[in-house]
Amino acid sequence: MVIDGSELAVLGGVLALAGGLCGSSIGIGYAASAGTAVLAEDPKQFRNVLVLASLPMTQTFYGLITMMMILLNYAPIAIGNPPLGLKILGAGIMVMFAEFFSAT
């Protein structure tokens, strides 16, 4: 079984998106749990709590942008080039860890 470079590149893009999704969901959970404590004391702060609880969602958008860049720009040129696919996979893994740990 031979793994093509474009398959590795696609895997890197998917991992970048997965890191953003996991990191933002954990970050939203932390922010929302803190927000419920604030709302219990002062319900007028709903708008501020809503904005602050939605900020970790930006990690998902960064992961989506990275995945789209890899799929549209780099995966087509990695066809038949496994070393390039490994480089793109490595970049996707780095983005995954950066997004996961920046939102948590």
N, C-alpha and C positions, 0 to 999 in steps of 0.2 A: 504494500500500500504506500503510495507516494503522496505526500502532502504538498500541495501547491502553495506558492507564496501568497496568492490572493486569498486563500483560505485562512492563512495565518493572519493576514491583514484584517480580514473581516472579524476574526476572533478578537483581535486587539481593539477594534471599534466597539464590539459588543461588551467587552470587559470594561471599557471606559464608561459606557452608558450604565452598566450594572453598578459600578462604583459610585456614580452620581446618584443613582436611584436609592441605593442602600444608605449612603451617607445623608442624603436629604431627608429620607424618612425617619432616620434616627434623630436628626437635628430638629425636625418638626415635632417629634414626640417630646423632646426635652423642652422646647420652647412652649409647646401647648400645655404641658403639665405645669410649667411655671406661670403661664398665663391664666390658668384656672385659679391659682392662688391669688393672683392680682385681682381677677374679676370677682372673687368672693368678698374681697374687701371694698372694692370700688368698681361697680358695674359701668361707670361712665368711661372707663378706660378700654372699652371693647375695641374701638378703632385702633388704638395703639397696639393692643395685644394681637389683633388680627394681622397687622403689618409685620410685627416682629416675629410672629409665628410662621409667616410665609417666607421669610428671608432665606431659610435653608433650601428652599425649592430651587434657588438659582443653580445649585450644584447639578440638578437634573438637566437644566438647560445647557450647562457647560458640557456635560457628558453627551447630550444629544448633538451638539454642534461638533464635538470631536468625532463622534461616530459618523456623522454625515460627511465631514471632511475626509475621513479615512475611506469611507465607502465610495465616495464620488471622485476623489482625486488620487488616492494612493493605491487602492486595491486593483484598479485596472492596469496600472503599470507594474504590479508585482506578479502578474501572471507568468508562470514559468521561471520565477526568480525567488527561490526559497530564502536566500540570505536577506533580501530586501523585505520579504514577508516577516522574517524573524525580527528585523529592526522595527518594523511597524508594530508588531505584537509587543515588543518591549516598551515602545512608547505608549501603547494602550494600557499596559500594566502599570506604568508609572502614573498615568493620568487617573487610573482607577484608584490607586492608593492615595493620591493627592486629594481627590474629590471625597473619598470616603472619610479620611481623617480630618479634613478641613471643616466639614459640617458637623462632626460629632464632638 
